[in-house]
């Protein structure tokens, strides 16, 4: 018997319009929501069987069926869960944002832990994004009667008595007509439905069944033609059979001892589309104040787009095995953005569309624990699997260095232990701890040098005095390196010092001090003349205490080094940063003797100006800086050769 059409409660038209058109940004999400509701209905019946001692209620008997009908343009999602009475249809579907699952979960609190997916009572209405008519046929457990709830959207709904074989619920969606904006026919295609189920609902704990199309060959048929047998192309017949589409059991919920390395690797390569196995697997099952499962991977190599603006970081977020977000950036810090993986938890406050997260305490707490776990696992790899750690660092070390100076160095204490630099000691990557462990007692600083390559750094004049002392030098070849070290400032009480800085902290002998002071005093006028010849290019010209075999080099004063000048001036809209350069001359080199002799004989009127420019350009080339006037430089060389 038909009842009169009822209006939705709670300003339904406006609210339903808002939900259909605004809350959900992705139409295909409707199938996830309906399947999740079906799973909840089965959970309720199964729990009822367990708590009330009802026999013949086996978990293996439950299922969810998805059935497309292209001729009728309908998509039916059925379950054999607990079903709904007439009153429950009225209560759960007639009152928008009324959640039967949430009420059930509240009833079960302090009784037994149970995982219910639906909480907000709005997921069902996402079906109106793709359907012009929604019909719900439901028969509640223990009831003989079935009832039909039907609606075409905002105008209201009706409830009538109907018929249904067996307990459960059928949701029948009559799809909207195709338009220029959307092709609703795709939701009747087996390929699309299979994709949506495996993407969003692959780990629903009950089988999701579809009657799928298959093909099998028919025996070859031979025909006589011109007294010759000819084999025809093989024939195939089409047949249909039920197939379980979802895998049901998430790998991350299995005990780690039951999972092989091959299973981990295959899962990673399939889900994250990598052609090679990960370097490390991080699998955690956390219980306590926070409860969640996480399965994360350290890739073997950086993807082609990793260091581009197109790369999207984030862990996949699941709730009860249902995919909520493909990539949740809030779970992963930028400096660990190379990590691939997922988190499955019911401890997050999702918003009503489940497509975004509230920035709540639970989310931040999980993110903090994940950060600590990643750091711990990387440290473990550094100590116990050095070969793979160095391989990891080659691909992702730059990102860790960015993390050192991002947010004004807020994360430097977390990340400094993980950093490696190639060292002058055996030419191998070393950590700061390893460097400090080899420092001689008289060494004050952790020394580093910047350049385009390790070989060019090794040949830098500024490193000569340090190497003579047996002091180790870290080689900085990436643009981020010195900025990172400047941010750290010191490690375990040891300050970082660029080999090109004015004071290297090297204790000279009394004899060396006297010799340098004497050279500076005797050549004071010469140094001033050279500085004058290079007016505006330098902050000073000095006798060098660091040069041994080379004639000239630059050192720098102030907060901007020569390497930082190079990096900053390559950036868009650069203000033209300039380091305060000091030209250092080796008083023991034959070139200095030639300078001194020319100045004694000719003063500033001789070749001093040309020699000064040549030495200045030589220092520029050593630093990897461009010669300011190549034509002049070439001309000076020609004059010198003649």
C-alpha positions as CSV (number, residue, x, y, z in Angstrom):
1,X,0.0,0.0,0.0
2,X,1.4,3.3,-1.1
3,X,1.9,6.1,1.5
4,X,1.8,9.8,0.6
5,X,5.1,11.3,-0.3
6,X,7.0,12.7,2.7
7,X,9.3,15.7,2.8
8,X,12.8,15.4,4.1
9,X,13.3,16.8,7.6
10,X,15.7,19.6,8.6
11,X,15.5,22.0,5.7
12,X,16.1,19.1,3.4
13,X,16.1,20.7,0.0
14,X,18.8,23.2,0.7
15,X,20.9,20.7,2.7
16,X,20.5,17.9,0.1
17,X,21.4,20.3,-2.7
18,X,24.5,21.3,-0.8
19,X,25.5,17.7,-0.2
20,X,24.9,16.5,-3.8
21,X,26.6,19.5,-5.4
22,X,29.2,20.7,-2.9
23,X,30.3,18.2,-0.2
24,X,31.5,15.6,-2.6
25,X,34.0,16.8,-5.3
26,X,34.3,13.5,-7.1
27,X,31.3,11.7,-8.5
28,X,32.8,8.2,-8.5
29,X,33.0,8.3,-4.7
30,X,29.3,7.2,-4.5
31,X,30.2,3.6,-5.0
32,X,32.7,3.6,-2.2
33,X,30.1,5.1,0.1
34,X,27.3,2.6,-0.7
35,X,29.7,-0.3,-0.4
36,X,30.9,1.0,3.0
37,X,27.3,1.2,4.2
38,X,26.7,-2.4,3.0
39,X,29.8,-3.6,4.9
40,X,28.5,-1.8,8.0
41,X,25.1,-3.6,7.6
42,X,26.9,-7.0,7.4
43,X,29.0,-6.1,10.4
44,X,25.9,-5.3,12.5
45,X,24.3,-8.7,11.7
46,X,27.5,-10.6,12.3
47,X,28.0,-8.9,15.6
48,X,24.4,-9.6,16.5
49,X,24.9,-13.3,15.8
50,X,28.0,-13.4,17.9
51,X,26.6,-11.6,20.9
52,X,23.2,-13.3,20.9
53,X,24.5,-16.8,20.1
54,X,22.6,-17.1,16.9
55,X,23.6,-20.3,15.0
56,X,24.2,-20.6,11.3
57,X,25.7,-17.2,11.0
58,X,29.0,-17.8,9.3
59,X,31.2,-14.9,8.1
60,X,31.9,-16.7,4.8
61,X,28.1,-16.5,4.0
62,X,28.1,-12.7,3.8
63,X,28.7,-10.8,0.6
64,X,28.1,-7.6,-1.3
65,X,26.9,-7.8,-5.0
66,X,27.3,-5.1,-7.6
67,X,25.1,-5.6,-10.7
68,X,24.9,-3.3,-13.7
69,X,22.1,-3.4,-16.2
70,X,22.8,-1.5,-19.3
71,X,19.4,-2.0,-20.9
72,X,17.6,-0.6,-17.8
73,X,20.4,1.9,-17.1
74,X,20.4,0.7,-13.4
75,X,23.2,-0.1,-11.0
76,X,22.2,-2.3,-8.1
77,X,24.3,-2.8,-5.0
78,X,23.0,-5.5,-2.7
79,X,24.1,-6.9,0.7
80,X,22.8,-9.7,3.0
81,X,23.4,-7.7,6.1
82,X,21.0,-6.7,8.9
83,X,18.6,-4.7,6.7
84,X,16.2,-1.9,7.8
85,X,12.7,-1.8,9.1
86,X,10.2,0.7,7.9
87,X,11.0,2.9,10.9
88,X,14.8,2.6,10.3
89,X,14.3,3.6,6.7
90,X,12.4,6.6,7.9
91,X,15.0,7.4,10.5
92,X,18.2,6.7,8.6
93,X,17.3,7.8,5.1
94,X,14.5,10.4,5.8
95,X,16.6,12.4,8.2
96,X,19.7,13.8,6.5
97,X,22.9,13.3,8.4
98,X,21.4,10.7,10.7
99,X,23.8,7.8,10.9
100,X,22.6,4.4,12.0
101,X,26.2,3.2,12.0
102,X,27.2,6.0,14.4
103,X,24.4,5.2,16.7
104,X,25.4,1.5,16.6
105,X,29.0,2.3,17.3
106,X,28.0,4.4,20.3
107,X,25.9,1.6,21.6
108,X,28.8,-0.7,21.4
109,X,31.2,1.6,23.3
110,X,32.7,0.0,26.4
111,X,31.3,-3.4,25.3
112,X,33.6,-4.6,22.6
113,X,35.8,-2.9,20.0
114,X,34.1,-2.9,16.6
115,X,35.1,-1.2,13.4
116,X,32.3,0.6,11.7
117,X,33.1,2.7,8.7
118,X,30.0,5.0,8.3
119,X,29.6,7.7,10.9
120,X,27.9,10.7,9.4
121,X,24.8,9.4,7.6
122,X,25.4,11.4,4.4
123,X,27.4,9.0,2.3
124,X,24.2,7.4,0.9
125,X,23.1,10.7,-0.6
126,X,26.2,10.8,-2.8
127,X,24.3,8.4,-5.0
128,X,22.2,11.4,-6.2
129,X,25.3,12.7,-8.0
130,X,25.0,10.0,-10.6
131,X,21.4,8.8,-10.2
132,X,18.1,10.5,-11.0
133,X,16.2,7.9,-9.0
134,X,17.3,5.9,-6.0
135,X,15.3,2.9,-4.8
136,X,16.2,1.1,-1.5
137,X,14.5,-2.3,-1.0
138,X,15.2,-3.6,2.5
139,X,14.1,-6.4,4.7
140,X,15.3,-6.3,8.3
141,X,16.6,-9.4,10.2
142,X,13.8,-11.2,11.9
143,X,11.1,-9.5,9.8
144,X,8.9,-11.0,7.1
145,X,8.0,-7.7,5.5
146,X,10.2,-5.7,3.1
147,X,9.9,-2.0,2.5
148,X,10.8,0.3,-0.4
149,X,12.3,3.7,0.1
150,X,12.3,5.7,-3.1
151,X,13.4,9.3,-4.0
152,X,14.3,11.4,-7.0
153,X,16.2,13.9,-5.0
154,X,15.3,17.1,-3.3
155,X,11.5,16.8,-3.7
156,X,11.2,14.2,-1.0
157,X,10.8,10.4,-0.7
158,X,8.2,7.7,-0.3
159,X,8.1,4.5,1.7
160,X,5.9,1.6,0.5
161,X,5.6,-2.1,1.4
162,X,7.3,-4.5,-1.0
163,X,8.8,-7.9,-1.3
164,X,12.3,-9.2,-1.0
165,X,13.7,-12.7,-0.8
166,X,16.0,-12.9,2.2
167,X,17.4,-10.4,4.7
168,X,19.4,-7.4,3.5
169,X,19.2,-4.4,1.3
170,X,19.2,-3.6,-2.4
171,X,20.1,-0.1,-3.6
172,X,19.0,0.4,-7.2
173,X,20.3,3.5,-8.9
174,X,18.7,4.7,-12.1
175,X,21.5,6.6,-13.7
176,X,21.2,10.2,-15.0
177,X,21.2,10.9,-18.7
178,X,24.5,11.5,-20.3
179,X,25.5,15.2,-20.8
180,X,28.4,17.2,-22.2
181,X,29.9,17.4,-18.7
182,X,29.5,13.7,-17.6
183,X,29.0,10.3,-19.2
184,X,27.1,8.4,-16.6
185,X,27.1,5.3,-18.8
186,X,30.6,4.6,-17.6
187,X,29.2,3.4,-14.3
188,X,27.6,0.5,-16.0
189,X,30.9,-0.7,-17.5
190,X,32.6,-3.7,-16.0
191,X,36.0,-2.1,-16.3
192,X,35.0,1.1,-14.5
193,X,33.2,-0.7,-11.7
194,X,36.2,-3.0,-11.2
195,X,38.5,0.0,-11.1
196,X,36.4,1.8,-8.5
197,X,36.1,-1.3,-6.3
198,X,39.8,-2.1,-6.3
199,X,40.8,1.5,-5.9
200,X,38.5,2.5,-3.0
201,X,37.1,-0.7,-1.5
202,X,39.6,-3.4,-2.2
203,X,40.1,-4.2,1.5
204,X,36.4,-4.3,2.6
205,X,36.4,-7.5,4.7
206,X,33.5,-9.1,2.8
207,X,33.6,-10.3,-0.9
208,X,32.3,-7.8,-3.4
209,X,30.9,-10.0,-6.2
210,X,30.1,-9.1,-9.9
211,X,28.9,-11.4,-12.7
212,X,31.8,-10.7,-15.1
213,X,32.3,-11.5,-18.7
214,X,34.8,-14.2,-19.8
215,X,35.8,-15.9,-23.0
216,X,36.9,-19.4,-23.8
217,X,38.1,-20.9,-27.1
218,X,35.9,-23.3,-29.1
219,X,37.5,-26.3,-30.8
220,X,38.9,-25.5,-34.3
221,X,36.4,-26.2,-37.1
222,X,37.7,-27.6,-40.4
223,X,36.0,-27.3,-43.7
224,X,36.7,-29.0,-47.1
225,X,37.3,-26.5,-49.8
226,X,38.8,-27.5,-53.1
227,X,39.6,-30.8,-51.5
228,X,42.0,-29.0,-49.1
229,X,41.6,-28.7,-45.3
230,X,42.2,-25.2,-44.0
231,X,42.3,-24.3,-40.3
232,X,40.2,-21.3,-39.5
233,X,41.0,-18.7,-36.8
234,X,40.1,-20.0,-33.4
235,X,36.6,-19.2,-32.2
236,X,35.6,-18.0,-28.8
237,X,32.4,-18.1,-26.8
238,X,31.4,-15.6,-24.2
239,X,30.2,-16.8,-20.8
240,X,29.5,-15.1,-17.4
241,X,30.4,-16.2,-13.9
242,X,30.5,-14.6,-10.4
243,X,33.9,-13.2,-9.5
244,X,35.1,-11.7,-6.2
245,X,36.6,-8.3,-7.2
246,X,38.2,-7.2,-3.9
247,X,41.2,-8.8,-2.1
248,X,39.5,-8.4,1.3
249,X,42.6,-8.8,3.5
250,X,45.0,-5.8,3.6
251,X,48.6,-6.8,3.6
252,X,49.4,-4.3,6.4
253,X,46.9,-6.0,8.8
254,X,48.7,-9.4,8.5
255,X,51.3,-10.3,11.1
256,X,54.8,-9.3,9.8
257,X,56.1,-12.8,10.4
258,X,53.5,-14.1,7.9
259,X,54.6,-11.8,5.1
260,X,57.5,-12.6,2.8
261,X,59.9,-10.2,1.3
262,X,58.6,-11.0,-2.1
263,X,55.0,-10.1,-1.0
264,X,56.1,-6.8,0.4
265,X,58.1,-6.0,-2.8
266,X,55.3,-7.0,-5.1
267,X,52.7,-5.0,-3.2
268,X,55.0,-1.9,-3.4
269,X,55.7,-2.3,-7.1
270,X,52.1,-2.9,-8.0
271,X,50.6,-0.1,-5.8
272,X,53.2,2.6,-6.4
273,X,54.1,1.7,-10.0
274,X,57.8,1.2,-9.5
275,X,59.8,-1.3,-11.6
276,X,62.2,-2.2,-8.8
277,X,61.9,-3.3,-5.2
278,X,62.2,-0.8,-2.4
279,X,65.4,-0.4,-0.4
280,X,63.5,-0.7,2.9
281,X,60.1,-1.7,4.2
282,X,58.7,-0.1,7.4
283,X,55.7,-2.0,8.7
284,X,54.1,-0.9,12.0
285,X,51.0,-2.0,14.0
286,X,50.5,0.5,16.7
287,X,48.1,-0.1,19.7
288,X,47.5,2.1,22.7
289,X,46.2,5.6,22.9
290,X,46.6,5.8,19.1
291,X,45.7,2.8,17.0
292,X,46.8,2.5,13.4
293,X,48.6,0.3,10.9
294,X,51.2,1.8,8.6
295,X,53.1,0.2,5.7
296,X,55.8,2.5,4.3
297,X,58.6,2.0,1.8
298,X,61.9,3.7,1.0
299,X,62.3,3.7,-2.8
300,X,65.5,2.5,-4.4
301,X,65.7,5.6,-6.6
302,X,64.0,9.0,-7.0
303,X,61.3,9.1,-9.5
304,X,61.8,11.3,-12.6
305,X,59.5,14.0,-11.2
306,X,60.6,13.9,-7.6
307,X,62.5,17.2,-7.6
308,X,59.8,19.0,-9.6
309,X,56.8,21.1,-8.6
310,X,54.6,18.4,-10.1
311,X,55.5,15.8,-7.5
312,X,52.8,15.1,-4.9
313,X,53.9,13.8,-1.5
314,X,51.7,12.0,1.0
315,X,50.7,8.7,2.4
316,X,47.4,6.9,1.3
317,X,44.9,7.1,4.1
318,X,42.5,4.3,4.8
319,X,39.8,4.0,7.4
320,X,38.7,0.4,8.2
321,X,40.3,-0.7,4.9
322,X,38.4,1.9,2.8
323,X,40.5,4.4,0.9
324,X,39.8,7.9,2.2
325,X,42.6,9.9,0.5
326,X,45.0,8.9,-2.2
327,X,47.7,11.1,-0.8
328,X,47.4,12.7,2.6
329,X,50.2,15.3,2.8
330,X,49.6,16.1,6.5
331,X,50.9,12.7,7.4
332,X,54.3,13.2,5.9
333,X,56.8,16.0,6.4
334,X,58.4,17.6,3.3
335,X,61.8,16.3,4.1
336,X,60.5,12.7,4.2
337,X,58.4,13.2,1.1
338,X,60.2,10.4,-0.7
339,X,58.5,7.8,1.5
340,X,55.7,5.9,-0.2
341,X,53.0,4.0,1.8
342,X,49.8,4.2,3.7
343,X,48.2,4.5,7.1
344,X,45.0,2.7,8.1
345,X,43.2,4.0,11.2
346,X,39.8,4.6,12.7
347,X,41.2,7.3,15.1
348,X,40.8,10.3,12.8
349,X,37.9,12.8,12.8
350,X,36.9,12.8,9.1
351,X,34.7,15.5,7.7
352,X,31.3,14.4,6.4
353,X,32.6,13.8,2.9
354,X,35.5,11.8,4.0
355,X,37.6,13.5,1.3
356,X,39.4,15.8,3.7
357,X,40.6,15.6,7.2
358,X,40.1,17.9,10.2
359,X,43.5,19.1,11.4
360,X,43.0,17.5,14.8
361,X,45.0,16.1,17.6
362,X,44.9,12.5,16.3
363,X,46.2,13.4,12.9
364,X,49.1,15.4,14.3
365,X,49.9,12.6,16.8
366,X,50.0,10.0,14.1
367,X,52.2,12.2,11.9
368,X,54.6,12.8,14.7
369,X,54.9,9.0,15.4
370,X,55.4,8.3,11.7
371,X,58.2,10.9,11.6
372,X,60.0,9.3,14.5
373,X,59.6,5.9,13.0
374,X,61.1,7.0,9.6
375,X,64.0,8.6,11.4
376,X,64.6,5.5,13.5
377,X,64.5,3.2,10.4
378,X,66.9,5.4,8.4
379,X,69.4,5.5,11.3
380,X,69.1,1.7,11.5
381,X,69.9,1.5,7.8
382,X,72.8,3.9,8.2
383,X,74.4,1.8,10.9
384,X,73.6,-1.7,9.7
385,X,73.2,-1.5,5.9
386,X,75.6,1.2,4.8
387,X,75.7,0.2,1.2
388,X,71.9,0.7,0.8
389,X,71.9,3.8,2.9
390,X,74.5,5.4,0.6
391,X,72.4,4.4,-2.3
392,X,69.3,6.0,-0.6
393,X,71.2,9.2,0.2
394,X,72.4,9.6,-3.4
395,X,68.8,9.8,-4.5
396,X,67.2,11.6,-1.6
397,X,70.0,13.3,0.4
398,X,69.3,16.6,-1.3
399,X,65.8,16.6,0.2
400,X,67.1,15.9,3.7
401,X,69.5,18.9,3.3
402,X,66.6,21.1,2.2
403,X,64.9,20.0,5.4
404,X,67.8,21.2,7.5
405,X,67.4,24.8,6.6
406,X,63.7,24.9,5.9
407,X,61.5,26.6,8.5
408,X,64.5,28.5,9.8
409,X,66.3,25.3,10.9
410,X,63.5,24.0,13.0
411,X,64.3,20.4,12.0
412,X,68.1,20.4,12.1
413,X,68.3,18.4,15.3
414,X,66.1,15.7,13.8
415,X,67.9,15.5,10.4
416,X,71.6,16.2,11.1
417,X,72.4,12.6,12.1
418,X,71.2,11.4,8.7
419,X,73.4,13.6,6.5
420,X,76.4,12.4,4.6
421,X,79.1,14.3,2.7
422,X,82.0,12.9,0.7
423,X,85.2,13.5,2.6
424,X,88.8,14.1,1.8
425,X,89.4,11.0,3.9
426,X,89.5,8.1,1.4
427,X,87.0,10.0,-0.8
428,X,84.0,8.3,0.8
429,X,80.7,9.6,2.2
430,X,80.9,10.2,6.0
431,X,78.4,11.3,8.7
432,X,79.2,14.1,11.1
433,X,79.7,11.6,13.9
434,X,82.3,9.7,11.8
435,X,84.1,13.0,11.0
436,X,84.3,14.1,14.6
437,X,85.5,10.7,15.7
438,X,88.6,11.1,13.5
439,X,89.4,14.8,14.4
440,X,92.9,15.4,15.9
441,X,92.8,17.0,19.3
442,X,94.1,20.3,18.1
443,X,91.4,20.6,15.3
444,X,88.8,23.2,16.2
445,X,86.3,23.1,13.4
446,X,84.5,20.8,11.0
447,X,85.9,22.0,7.7
448,X,84.1,22.0,4.4
449,X,84.8,23.3,0.8
450,X,82.4,24.1,-2.0
451,X,82.8,23.5,-5.7
452,X,81.4,22.0,-8.8
453,X,82.9,18.5,-8.3
454,X,84.9,16.6,-5.8
455,X,87.9,16.5,-8.0
456,X,87.9,20.3,-8.4
457,X,87.4,20.8,-4.7
458,X,90.4,18.5,-3.9
459,X,92.6,20.8,-6.1
460,X,91.5,24.0,-4.5
461,X,94.4,26.2,-3.2
462,X,92.4,27.0,0.0
463,X,92.6,23.3,1.2
464,X,96.5,23.1,1.1
465,X,97.2,24.2,4.7
466,X,94.4,22.0,6.1
467,X,95.6,18.9,4.2
468,X,99.2,19.6,5.4
469,X,97.8,19.5,9.0
470,X,96.0,16.2,8.3
471,X,92.6,17.8,8.8
472,X,89.6,16.2,7.0
473,X,87.5,18.3,4.6
474,X,83.9,17.7,3.6
475,X,83.1,18.3,-0.1
476,X,80.0,20.3,-0.9
477,X,79.0,19.9,-4.5
478,X,75.3,20.7,-4.4
479,X,73.8,24.2,-4.3
480,X,71.9,23.4,-1.0
481,X,75.0,22.2,0.9
482,X,76.5,25.3,2.4
483,X,73.0,26.7,3.2
484,X,72.3,23.6,5.2
485,X,75.7,23.7,7.0
486,X,75.2,27.4,7.8
487,X,71.8,26.6,9.3
488,X,73.2,23.8,11.5
489,X,76.1,26.1,12.6
490,X,77.6,23.4,14.8
491,X,77.3,19.7,15.5
492,X,78.0,18.3,18.9
493,X,79.8,21.5,19.9
494,X,82.0,21.5,16.7
495,X,81.4,24.6,14.5
496,X,81.4,24.3,10.7
497,X,84.0,26.4,8.9
498,X,84.4,27.0,5.1
499,X,88.0,26.6,4.0
500,X,87.7,29.9,2.2
501,X,86.8,31.9,5.4
502,X,89.4,34.3,6.7
503,X,90.1,32.5,10.0
504,X,90.6,28.7,9.8
505,X,91.6,28.4,13.4
506,X,95.0,26.9,12.5
507,X,97.6,27.6,15.2
508,X,100.7,28.8,13.4
509,X,104.1,28.3,15.0
510,X,105.9,31.4,16.3
511,X,108.3,31.2,13.4
512,X,105.4,31.1,10.9
513,X,103.7,34.0,12.6
514,X,106.9,36.1,12.5
515,X,107.5,35.2,8.9
516,X,103.9,36.2,7.8
517,X,103.9,39.4,9.8
518,X,107.3,40.4,8.3
519,X,106.1,39.7,4.8
520,X,102.9,41.7,5.3
521,X,104.9,44.6,6.8
522,X,107.5,44.6,4.1
523,X,105.0,44.4,1.3
524,X,102.4,46.8,2.7
525,X,102.7,49.3,-0.1
526,X,102.6,46.6,-2.8
527,X,99.4,45.1,-1.4
528,X,97.8,48.6,-1.3
529,X,98.9,49.2,-4.9
530,X,97.3,45.9,-6.0
531,X,94.1,46.8,-4.1
532,X,94.1,50.1,-5.9
533,X,94.5,48.5,-9.3
534,X,91.5,46.3,-8.5
535,X,89.4,49.1,-7.0
536,X,85.8,48.1,-6.3
537,X,86.4,44.4,-6.9
538,X,87.8,43.4,-3.5
539,X,87.5,44.2,0.1
540,X,91.2,43.6,0.8
541,X,94.5,42.1,-0.5
542,X,96.6,40.1,2.0
543,X,99.6,37.9,2.5
544,X,98.2,34.3,2.7
545,X,98.9,31.9,5.6
546,X,97.0,29.1,3.9
547,X,98.7,28.9,0.5
548,X,101.6,26.4,0.0
549,X,102.0,25.7,-3.7
550,X,99.5,28.0,-5.4
551,X,100.1,31.7,-6.1
552,X,96.7,33.1,-5.4
553,X,93.2,32.4,-4.0
554,X,90.1,34.1,-2.7
555,X,88.9,34.0,0.8
556,X,85.7,35.7,2.1
557,X,84.5,37.8,4.9
558,X,81.0,38.3,6.3
559,X,77.9,36.0,6.2
560,X,77.9,35.5,2.4
561,X,80.5,33.1,1.0
562,X,81.6,33.0,-2.6
563,X,79.7,29.8,-3.1
564,X,76.5,31.3,-1.7
565,X,77.0,34.3,-4.0
566,X,77.0,31.9,-7.0
567,X,73.9,30.1,-5.9
568,X,71.9,33.2,-5.0
569,X,72.7,34.9,-8.2
570,X,71.3,32.1,-10.3
571,X,67.9,32.5,-8.8
572,X,65.1,34.3,-10.6
573,X,64.9,38.0,-9.7
574,X,68.2,37.9,-8.0
575,X,69.2,41.2,-6.3
576,X,72.9,40.7,-7.3
577,X,74.4,39.4,-4.1
578,X,78.1,39.8,-3.7
579,X,80.5,38.2,-1.2
580,X,83.2,40.3,0.4
581,X,86.2,38.9,-1.4
582,X,89.8,39.0,-0.2
583,X,92.6,38.3,-2.6
584,X,95.3,36.2,-0.8
585,X,98.8,36.0,-2.3
586,X,101.5,33.4,-1.5
587,X,104.7,35.4,-0.5
588,X,106.8,32.3,-1.2
589,X,105.7,31.8,-4.8
590,X,107.8,33.0,-7.8
591,X,104.9,35.1,-9.1
592,X,104.9,37.1,-5.9
593,X,108.7,37.6,-6.3
594,X,108.1,38.9,-9.8
595,X,105.4,41.3,-8.6
596,X,107.6,42.6,-5.9
597,X,110.6,43.1,-8.2
598,X,108.5,45.0,-10.8
599,X,107.0,47.2,-8.1
600,X,110.4,48.1,-6.7
601,X,111.7,49.1,-10.1
602,X,108.6,50.7,-11.7
603,X,106.1,51.4,-8.9
604,X,102.5,51.6,-10.1
605,X,103.6,52.6,-13.5
606,X,105.0,49.2,-14.5
607,X,103.3,46.0,-15.1
608,X,101.7,45.8,-11.7
609,X,98.2,46.7,-12.9
610,X,98.2,44.0,-15.5
611,X,99.6,41.4,-13.2
612,X,97.0,42.3,-10.6
613,X,94.1,41.8,-13.1
614,X,95.6,38.4,-14.2
615,X,95.8,37.2,-10.6
616,X,92.3,38.4,-9.9
617,X,90.9,36.5,-12.9
618,X,93.0,33.5,-12.0
619,X,91.3,33.5,-8.6
620,X,87.9,33.8,-10.2
621,X,88.5,30.8,-12.4
622,X,89.7,28.7,-9.4
623,X,86.3,29.5,-7.7
624,X,84.4,28.6,-10.8
625,X,83.3,32.2,-11.4
626,X,83.1,33.8,-14.8
627,X,85.9,36.1,-15.9
628,X,84.4,39.6,-15.9
629,X,86.0,40.7,-19.2
630,X,87.2,37.8,-21.3
631,X,88.6,40.0,-24.1
632,X,90.8,41.9,-21.7
633,X,91.9,38.7,-20.0
634,X,92.9,37.2,-23.3
635,X,94.8,40.4,-24.3
636,X,96.7,40.4,-21.0
637,X,97.8,36.8,-21.5
638,X,99.0,37.6,-25.0
639,X,101.0,40.6,-23.7
640,X,102.6,38.4,-21.0
641,X,103.5,35.7,-23.5
642,X,105.2,38.3,-25.8
